[in-house]
Amino acid sequence: MRFLTAGESHGKALVVIIEGLPAGVKISEEYINYRLALRQKGYGRGGRMQIETDTAELLAGAIKGESIGSPLAFSIKNRDHKRWESVFTGGNLGEVTIDSDPALKKLNAKVIKPRPGHADLAGAMKYGFSNLRPVIERASARETAARVLAGAVGQLLLKELGIETFSRVMAIGTAVDNSAYTNWDQEVLDNSPLRVLGDPKPMMEEIDKAKASGDSLGGVVEIKVTGLIPGLGSYVHWDKRLDGQLAGAVMSVPAIKGVEIGSGFDLAKLSGSKAHDEIGYNDSYYRYTNRAGGIEGGISTGEDIIVRAAMKPIPTLYKPLKTVELHTHKEAEASVERSDTCAVSAAAIVVEAMVAWIVAQNVLEKFGNDSLADLKNNVAKYLARLEEI
């Protein structure tokens, strides 16, 4: 199973094509749109979230609400495109010309001041652009809406097997949520202004300070996957290792600069006798602890998968950093695009989507992807075999 996305930040729409989903999976547009709405929530988000109301339109791949085994196609319209239409067509809008309208003229002006921390300069160098606009449009985190859509389809598949995913914000700036979180409450998380289980006020205060000074904040998110089937992934080849696939998928999310699984970096501080999860048996195998985060040797153990990701502060600042202009190489302040002060809560939803997608991929690789009925039968036979070990 794989997915492709297309579309620009201010283009007509984002497009998602999903290939390899089994026939017979109920495609709930209500659930997909709910996940899209969660990505747009969060204290510290910018003005774009007041413009867009992301809604997925199913174009192909399902009949009467069920997948038919052929590629699924979706679109998410960009409501803000109308204002940006001339940038993409190069033409005027009716009687209004680009030269006569100051707002249109500003939108169509060349962007030549690369923003530190963004793909602007590296992208222009790679693809040979003299205008940074094409880089800005595709490298934008707006594309993550398409990933959340694909991840939601993966989550719908996993739910059929009793596998659930959760996401929470652990920290924003120096503010940390130290609440007990052994029992993650999905309703509490979804209704929190910052996707935390504890008091969000300390984090909100950090965001307010950053916004007042024209700055931005990053943080740490955590994903949990429950109901796992042991045996997903493989130790046979490097690219088949489940932890490697998860790390790669999570690191591909814009602004994510660090990933750990289980106790991660803290394991480096422990002796071997304290770092590893001892094994017990009570009708089935289990671990006394879960420092490995549900993965050993690149294979799922059946314990909860735990993934954490560190998000850097958003590099578009209303207090611009120093840069140099393209071609002239003159010192300048970086260009300013509409942006968020903090998008860590949104990142949690995006990272959760990518984790769900990788788990769903591995489920299908092991058990087949022709039909949901065959998939469930194969899983049941496999679990019965495990009882003999």
C-alpha positions as CSV (number, residue, x, y, z in Angstrom):
1,M,0.0,0.0,0.0
2,R,1.3,3.5,-0.8
3,F,0.0,7.0,-1.3
4,L,0.9,10.0,-3.4
5,T,0.0,13.6,-2.8
6,A,-0.1,16.5,-5.2
7,G,-0.9,20.2,-4.8
8,E,0.4,23.5,-3.6
9,S,-0.3,25.6,-0.6
10,H,-2.4,28.1,-2.5
11,G,-3.3,25.9,-5.5
12,K,-6.8,24.7,-6.4
13,A,-6.6,21.7,-4.2
14,L,-4.6,19.0,-2.6
15,V,-5.0,15.6,-4.2
16,V,-4.3,12.1,-2.6
17,I,-4.2,8.8,-4.4
18,I,-4.1,5.6,-2.2
19,E,-3.1,2.4,-3.9
20,G,-3.3,-1.1,-2.3
21,L,-6.1,-0.8,0.2
22,P,-8.1,-4.1,0.4
23,A,-11.6,-4.3,-0.9
24,G,-14.4,-4.1,1.7
25,V,-13.0,-1.4,4.0
26,K,-15.7,1.2,5.0
27,I,-14.5,4.6,3.9
28,S,-16.0,7.0,6.4
29,E,-15.7,10.5,5.1
30,E,-17.1,11.7,8.4
31,Y,-14.1,10.2,10.2
32,I,-11.6,11.5,7.6
33,N,-13.0,15.0,7.9
34,Y,-12.9,14.8,11.7
35,R,-9.2,14.0,11.5
36,L,-8.6,16.9,9.1
37,A,-10.4,19.2,11.5
38,L,-8.2,18.1,14.4
39,R,-5.1,19.0,12.3
40,Q,-6.4,22.6,12.0
41,K,-7.1,23.0,15.7
42,G,-4.7,24.2,18.4
43,Y,-3.8,27.2,20.4
44,G,-1.2,29.2,18.5
45,R,-2.3,28.5,14.9
46,G,-2.3,31.2,12.3
47,G,-4.9,33.0,10.1
48,R,-4.9,30.3,7.4
49,M,-6.9,28.0,9.8
50,Q,-9.7,30.6,9.9
51,I,-9.8,30.6,6.1
52,E,-9.8,26.9,5.3
53,T,-12.2,24.2,6.5
54,D,-10.6,21.1,5.2
55,T,-13.1,18.7,3.7
56,A,-12.2,15.5,1.8
57,E,-14.1,14.7,-1.4
58,L,-13.9,11.0,-2.4
59,L,-13.5,10.9,-6.2
60,A,-12.8,7.2,-7.0
61,G,-12.1,3.8,-5.5
62,A,-15.3,3.1,-3.5
63,I,-18.8,2.1,-4.2
64,K,-21.6,2.6,-1.6
65,G,-19.0,3.7,0.9
66,E,-16.7,0.6,0.7
67,S,-13.3,0.3,-1.0
68,I,-13.3,-1.9,-4.1
69,G,-9.6,-2.7,-4.3
70,S,-8.8,-0.1,-6.9
71,P,-6.9,3.2,-6.1
72,L,-8.8,5.6,-4.0
73,A,-8.6,9.3,-5.0
74,F,-9.5,12.3,-2.9
75,S,-9.3,16.0,-3.1
76,I,-9.2,18.8,-0.5
77,K,-10.1,22.2,-2.0
78,N,-8.0,25.2,-1.0
79,R,-10.6,28.0,-0.3
80,D,-7.8,30.6,-0.3
81,H,-6.9,29.7,-4.0
82,K,-9.3,32.3,-5.4
83,R,-7.2,35.2,-4.0
84,W,-4.0,33.5,-5.4
85,E,-5.4,32.5,-8.8
86,S,-3.3,35.0,-10.8
87,V,-0.1,33.6,-9.2
88,F,-0.8,30.2,-10.8
89,T,-2.3,31.3,-14.1
90,G,-0.2,34.4,-14.7
91,G,-3.3,36.1,-15.9
92,N,-5.5,39.0,-14.6
93,L,-8.8,38.5,-12.8
94,G,-11.6,40.0,-15.0
95,E,-11.3,43.7,-15.2
96,V,-8.8,43.8,-12.4
97,T,-5.2,43.7,-13.7
98,I,-2.1,42.6,-11.7
99,D,-0.5,46.0,-12.3
100,S,-3.6,48.0,-11.2
101,D,-4.3,46.1,-8.0
102,P,-1.7,46.6,-5.2
103,A,-2.7,43.3,-3.5
104,L,-2.4,41.3,-6.7
105,K,0.9,43.0,-7.5
106,K,2.3,42.0,-4.1
107,L,1.2,38.4,-4.4
108,N,2.8,38.1,-7.9
109,A,6.0,39.8,-6.9
110,K,9.1,37.6,-7.0
111,V,10.2,36.2,-3.7
112,I,14.0,36.5,-3.5
113,K,14.7,36.6,0.3
114,P,15.0,32.9,1.5
115,R,13.8,32.2,5.0
116,P,16.4,30.4,7.2
117,G,15.1,27.0,8.3
118,H,12.8,26.6,5.3
119,A,13.4,24.8,2.0
120,D,13.5,28.1,0.2
121,L,17.2,28.4,-0.7
122,A,18.0,24.7,-0.9
123,G,15.0,24.2,-3.2
124,A,15.9,27.1,-5.5
125,M,19.4,25.8,-5.8
126,K,18.2,22.2,-6.5
127,Y,15.5,23.1,-9.1
128,G,17.0,26.2,-10.6
129,F,14.4,28.7,-9.6
130,S,15.0,32.5,-9.6
131,N,11.8,33.0,-7.7
132,L,11.3,31.2,-4.4
133,R,7.5,31.0,-4.8
134,P,7.4,27.5,-6.4
135,V,9.5,26.1,-3.5
136,I,7.3,27.8,-0.9
137,E,4.1,26.5,-2.4
138,R,5.1,22.8,-2.4
139,A,7.4,22.6,0.6
140,S,4.6,24.2,2.7
141,A,3.3,22.2,5.6
142,R,-0.1,22.7,4.0
143,E,0.7,19.3,2.3
144,T,0.4,17.6,5.6
145,A,-3.4,17.8,5.3
146,A,-3.1,15.3,2.5
147,R,-1.0,13.0,4.8
148,V,-3.7,13.2,7.5
149,L,-6.2,12.1,5.0
150,A,-4.1,9.1,3.9
151,G,-3.4,8.3,7.6
152,A,-7.1,8.4,8.4
153,V,-7.7,5.8,5.7
154,G,-4.9,3.7,7.3
155,Q,-6.6,4.2,10.7
156,L,-9.9,3.0,9.3
157,L,-8.2,-0.2,8.2
158,L,-6.5,-0.7,11.5
159,K,-9.7,-0.2,13.4
160,E,-11.1,-3.2,11.6
161,L,-8.4,-5.3,13.4
162,G,-8.8,-3.7,16.8
163,I,-5.7,-1.6,16.4
164,E,-6.0,2.0,17.7
165,T,-3.7,5.1,17.5
166,F,-3.4,8.0,19.9
167,S,-1.4,11.2,19.9
168,R,-0.6,13.8,22.6
169,V,1.6,16.8,23.1
170,M,4.3,16.3,25.8
171,A,6.0,19.7,25.7
172,I,5.9,23.1,24.1
173,G,9.0,25.2,24.6
174,T,10.0,24.7,28.2
175,A,6.5,23.8,29.4
176,V,6.0,20.1,30.0
177,D,2.8,18.1,30.6
178,N,3.7,15.9,33.5
179,S,0.2,14.4,34.0
180,A,-0.2,10.7,34.3
181,Y,-1.0,9.3,30.9
182,T,-1.2,5.5,31.3
183,N,-4.9,5.7,30.2
184,W,-5.1,8.0,27.2
185,D,-8.5,9.5,26.9
186,Q,-9.2,10.3,23.2
187,E,-12.1,12.7,24.0
188,V,-9.9,14.7,26.5
189,L,-7.1,14.9,23.9
190,D,-9.4,15.9,21.0
191,N,-11.1,18.6,23.1
192,S,-7.9,20.1,24.6
193,P,-6.7,23.4,23.1
194,L,-3.2,21.9,22.9
195,R,-3.9,18.1,22.8
196,V,-2.6,17.5,26.3
197,L,-4.0,15.4,29.1
198,G,-3.1,17.8,31.8
199,D,-3.5,21.6,32.3
200,P,-2.7,23.4,29.0
201,K,-2.3,26.9,30.7
202,P,1.5,26.8,31.1
203,M,1.9,25.9,27.4
204,M,-0.6,28.6,26.4
205,E,1.3,31.2,28.4
206,E,4.6,30.2,26.6
207,I,2.8,30.6,23.2
208,D,1.4,34.0,24.2
209,K,4.9,35.2,25.1
210,A,6.4,34.0,21.8
211,K,3.6,35.6,19.8
212,A,4.0,38.9,21.6
213,S,7.7,39.0,20.6
214,G,7.2,37.8,17.0
215,D,8.8,34.5,17.7
216,S,7.7,30.8,17.4
217,L,7.9,27.6,19.5
218,G,8.4,23.9,18.9
219,G,7.8,20.9,21.2
220,V,7.6,17.2,21.6
221,V,4.7,14.9,20.6
222,E,4.1,11.3,21.5
223,I,2.2,8.6,19.6
224,K,0.8,5.3,21.0
225,V,-0.5,2.4,19.0
226,T,-2.5,-0.3,20.9
227,G,-3.9,-3.7,20.0
228,L,-0.7,-4.6,18.0
229,I,-0.1,-7.9,16.3
230,P,3.4,-9.3,17.1
231,G,5.5,-10.0,14.0
232,L,5.1,-6.9,11.9
233,G,8.3,-5.7,10.2
234,S,11.4,-7.8,9.8
235,Y,15.1,-8.1,10.8
236,V,16.0,-9.6,7.4
237,H,16.7,-6.4,5.5
238,W,17.4,-2.9,6.7
239,D,14.5,-1.4,4.9
240,K,12.0,-3.9,6.3
241,R,12.7,-3.0,9.9
242,L,9.5,-1.5,11.5
243,D,11.4,1.0,13.7
244,G,13.4,2.2,10.7
245,Q,10.3,2.7,8.6
246,L,8.5,4.6,11.4
247,A,11.5,6.8,12.0
248,G,11.8,7.6,8.3
249,A,8.1,8.4,8.0
250,V,8.0,10.6,11.1
251,M,11.2,12.5,10.1
252,S,9.6,13.3,6.7
253,V,7.0,15.5,8.4
254,P,8.0,19.2,8.1
255,A,9.8,20.6,11.1
256,I,10.4,17.2,12.8
257,K,14.1,17.0,13.7
258,G,14.3,14.1,16.2
259,V,12.6,10.8,16.6
260,E,12.8,8.2,19.4
261,I,11.0,4.9,19.9
262,G,10.3,3.6,23.4
263,S,12.7,5.1,26.0
264,G,14.9,6.2,23.1
265,F,17.8,8.3,24.2
266,D,17.3,7.6,27.9
267,L,18.3,4.0,27.2
268,A,21.9,5.2,26.5
269,K,22.1,6.2,30.2
270,L,21.1,2.8,31.5
271,S,23.1,-0.4,32.1
272,G,21.9,-3.4,30.0
273,S,20.3,-5.0,33.0
274,K,18.0,-2.0,33.4
275,A,17.4,-1.2,29.8
276,H,15.8,-4.3,28.4
277,D,12.2,-5.6,28.8
278,E,12.0,-9.0,30.6
279,I,9.6,-11.5,29.2
280,G,6.7,-13.3,31.0
281,Y,3.9,-15.6,30.0
282,N,0.2,-15.6,31.0
283,D,-1.8,-17.3,28.2
284,S,0.5,-15.3,25.8
285,Y,3.9,-13.7,25.9
286,Y,4.3,-10.2,27.4
287,R,7.0,-7.9,28.7
288,Y,7.2,-6.6,32.2
289,T,8.2,-3.2,30.9
290,N,8.1,-1.5,27.5
291,R,11.3,0.5,27.2
292,A,11.7,-0.9,23.7
293,G,8.5,0.8,22.6
294,G,6.9,-2.3,21.2
295,I,9.6,-3.1,18.7
296,E,12.6,-5.5,19.1
297,G,14.9,-6.4,16.2
298,G,12.8,-4.4,13.8
299,I,9.7,-6.5,14.6
300,S,6.6,-5.6,16.6
301,T,6.4,-7.5,19.9
302,G,2.7,-7.0,20.5
303,E,3.3,-4.4,23.2
304,D,2.1,-0.8,22.5
305,I,4.3,1.0,20.0
306,I,5.5,4.3,21.4
307,V,7.0,6.9,19.1
308,R,8.1,10.4,20.1
309,A,9.0,13.3,17.8
310,A,10.7,16.6,18.4
311,M,9.4,19.6,16.4
312,K,11.6,22.6,15.9
313,P,10.1,26.1,16.1
314,I,8.4,27.2,12.9
315,P,11.0,29.2,10.9
316,T,8.7,31.8,9.5
317,L,9.0,34.6,12.0
318,Y,7.2,38.0,12.2
319,K,10.6,39.1,13.7
320,P,12.5,38.1,10.5
321,L,16.0,36.5,10.7
322,K,18.9,37.7,8.6
323,T,19.3,36.4,5.0
324,V,20.7,37.5,1.6
325,E,18.8,38.2,-1.6
326,L,19.1,35.9,-4.5
327,H,21.4,37.1,-7.3
328,T,22.4,40.4,-5.6
329,H,23.6,38.7,-2.4
330,K,22.7,41.8,-0.5
331,E,22.0,41.4,3.2
332,A,18.3,41.5,4.0
333,E,15.6,40.3,6.4
334,A,13.9,37.1,5.4
335,S,10.5,37.1,3.6
336,V,7.4,36.8,5.8
337,E,4.7,34.4,4.9
338,R,1.5,33.9,6.9
339,S,2.4,31.4,9.6
340,D,1.6,30.0,13.0
341,T,3.3,30.8,16.3
342,C,3.0,27.2,17.4
343,A,1.7,24.1,15.5
344,V,2.8,21.3,17.8
345,S,-0.7,20.1,18.4
346,A,-1.2,19.9,14.6
347,A,2.1,18.1,14.3
348,A,0.8,15.4,16.7
349,I,-2.1,14.6,14.4
350,V,0.3,14.5,11.3
351,V,2.8,12.3,13.1
352,E,0.0,10.0,14.3
353,A,-1.2,9.8,10.7
354,M,2.3,8.7,9.4
355,V,2.7,6.2,12.2
356,A,-0.8,4.7,11.5
357,W,0.1,4.5,7.8
358,I,3.3,2.6,8.4
359,V,1.6,0.1,10.7
360,A,-1.2,-0.4,8.2
361,Q,1.4,-1.0,5.4
362,N,3.1,-3.6,7.5
363,V,-0.2,-5.3,8.3
364,L,-1.0,-5.6,4.6
365,E,2.5,-6.8,3.7
366,K,2.2,-9.6,6.2
367,F,-1.4,-10.7,5.8
368,G,-2.4,-9.6,2.2
369,N,-4.4,-6.8,0.7
370,D,-7.0,-8.3,-1.7
371,S,-10.0,-8.1,0.6
372,L,-10.8,-7.2,4.2
373,A,-12.4,-10.6,4.7
374,D,-9.3,-12.5,3.6
375,L,-7.1,-10.2,5.7
376,K,-9.1,-10.9,8.9
377,N,-9.0,-14.7,8.2
378,N,-5.3,-14.6,7.7
379,V,-4.8,-12.6,10.9
380,A,-7.0,-15.1,12.9
381,K,-5.0,-18.1,11.5
382,Y,-1.7,-16.4,12.4
383,L,-2.8,-15.6,15.9
384,A,-3.9,-19.2,16.4
385,R,-0.5,-20.4,15.3
386,L,1.2,-18.1,17.8
387,E,-0.6,-20.0,20.6
388,E,1.5,-23.0,19.8
389,I,4.8,-21.3,20.4
